[in-house]
Amino acid sequence: MQWNMRLKAAERGIWKSAEMRRRLADAGLELSAGKMSALWTGTPTTIRLDDLDVICEVLGCGPSELLIREPDKVAARRPGREETASGERSTFVVAPRFGKPKSEPPL
């Protein structure tokens, strides 16, 4: 996911994190300067849903406008795929092993 709060704030005429922090405080969300800096400059690893709700209210947007999906990154994390020299992805097929099972289920 990509965090898009700074762009959404700019669209609303909010150019400084201090102004955003003040507006969030007016809406009932008190953030420390450090927490506000992390939200303003980077992508948070976690965010409380209550906080996200207030941020969306202040910016007049929905969560889908703040959190942008990155499907390429998700695809790259899938196990069993490797990239070939031509840039294509190959998929490994997992086949079941046949033979005598380790144990029999109780009757």
C-alpha positions as CSV (number, residue, x, y, z in Angstrom):
1,M,0.0,0.0,0.0
2,Q,1.1,3.5,-0.7
3,W,0.1,6.3,1.8
4,N,-1.3,9.3,0.0
5,M,-2.2,11.7,2.8
6,R,0.2,14.5,1.9
7,L,-1.2,14.8,-1.7
8,K,-4.7,14.7,-0.4
9,A,-3.9,17.5,2.1
10,A,-2.3,19.6,-0.7
11,E,-5.5,19.2,-2.7
12,R,-7.3,20.7,0.2
13,G,-4.8,23.6,0.6
14,I,-3.0,22.2,3.5
15,W,0.7,22.5,2.8
16,K,2.3,22.1,6.3
17,S,2.2,19.2,8.7
18,A,1.6,21.7,11.6
19,E,-1.6,22.9,9.9
20,M,-2.8,19.4,9.3
21,R,-2.0,18.5,12.9
22,R,-4.0,21.6,14.1
23,R,-7.0,20.6,11.9
24,L,-6.9,17.0,13.2
25,A,-6.8,18.3,16.8
26,D,-9.8,20.5,16.1
27,A,-11.6,17.3,14.9
28,G,-10.7,15.5,18.1
29,L,-7.5,13.7,17.1
30,E,-4.5,14.8,19.2
31,L,-1.2,13.6,17.6
32,S,2.3,14.1,18.9
33,A,4.7,15.9,16.6
34,G,6.6,12.7,16.0
35,K,3.5,10.8,15.0
36,M,2.4,13.6,12.7
37,S,5.8,13.7,11.1
38,A,5.6,10.0,10.4
39,L,2.2,10.3,8.9
40,W,3.2,13.3,6.8
41,T,6.6,12.2,5.5
42,G,6.2,8.4,5.1
43,T,3.9,5.4,4.9
44,P,2.8,4.3,8.4
45,T,3.2,0.6,9.2
46,T,0.1,0.8,11.3
47,I,-2.8,3.2,11.7
48,R,-5.8,3.0,14.0
49,L,-9.1,2.9,12.2
50,D,-10.5,5.6,14.5
51,D,-7.5,7.8,13.5
52,L,-8.0,7.0,9.8
53,D,-11.7,8.0,10.1
54,V,-10.8,11.4,11.5
55,I,-8.1,12.0,8.8
56,C,-10.6,11.1,6.1
57,E,-13.2,13.5,7.7
58,V,-10.6,16.4,7.8
59,L,-9.5,15.8,4.2
60,G,-13.0,15.1,2.9
61,C,-12.0,11.8,1.3
62,G,-12.4,8.1,1.8
63,P,-9.8,5.5,2.9
64,S,-9.4,4.3,-0.7
65,E,-8.1,7.7,-1.6
66,L,-5.5,7.6,1.2
67,L,-4.4,4.0,0.8
68,I,-3.4,3.2,-2.8
69,R,-3.0,-0.5,-3.7
70,E,0.2,-1.7,-5.3
71,P,-0.7,-5.1,-7.0
72,D,2.8,-5.5,-8.5
73,K,4.3,-5.6,-5.1
74,V,1.8,-8.2,-4.0
75,A,2.5,-10.4,-7.1
76,A,6.2,-10.1,-6.4
77,R,5.8,-11.6,-2.9
78,R,3.9,-14.7,-4.0
79,P,6.0,-17.8,-3.3
80,G,6.9,-20.2,-6.1
81,R,7.4,-17.5,-8.8
82,E,10.7,-16.4,-10.2
83,E,11.5,-14.0,-12.9
84,T,13.3,-15.3,-16.0
85,A,15.9,-13.4,-18.0
86,S,13.2,-12.1,-20.4
87,G,11.3,-10.6,-17.5
88,E,8.5,-13.2,-17.6
89,R,7.4,-14.9,-14.5
90,S,7.4,-18.7,-14.3
91,T,5.2,-20.7,-12.0
92,F,6.2,-23.8,-10.3
93,V,3.5,-26.5,-10.0
94,V,3.3,-28.3,-6.6
95,A,2.5,-32.0,-7.2
96,P,1.2,-34.4,-4.5
97,R,3.6,-37.1,-3.4
98,F,2.2,-40.6,-3.7
99,G,3.3,-43.5,-1.6
100,K,2.5,-45.0,1.8
101,P,1.2,-42.4,4.2
102,K,3.1,-41.8,7.5
103,S,0.2,-43.0,9.6
104,E,-3.3,-44.3,9.3
105,P,-6.3,-42.5,10.8
106,P,-8.0,-44.2,13.7
107,L,-11.0,-46.4,12.9
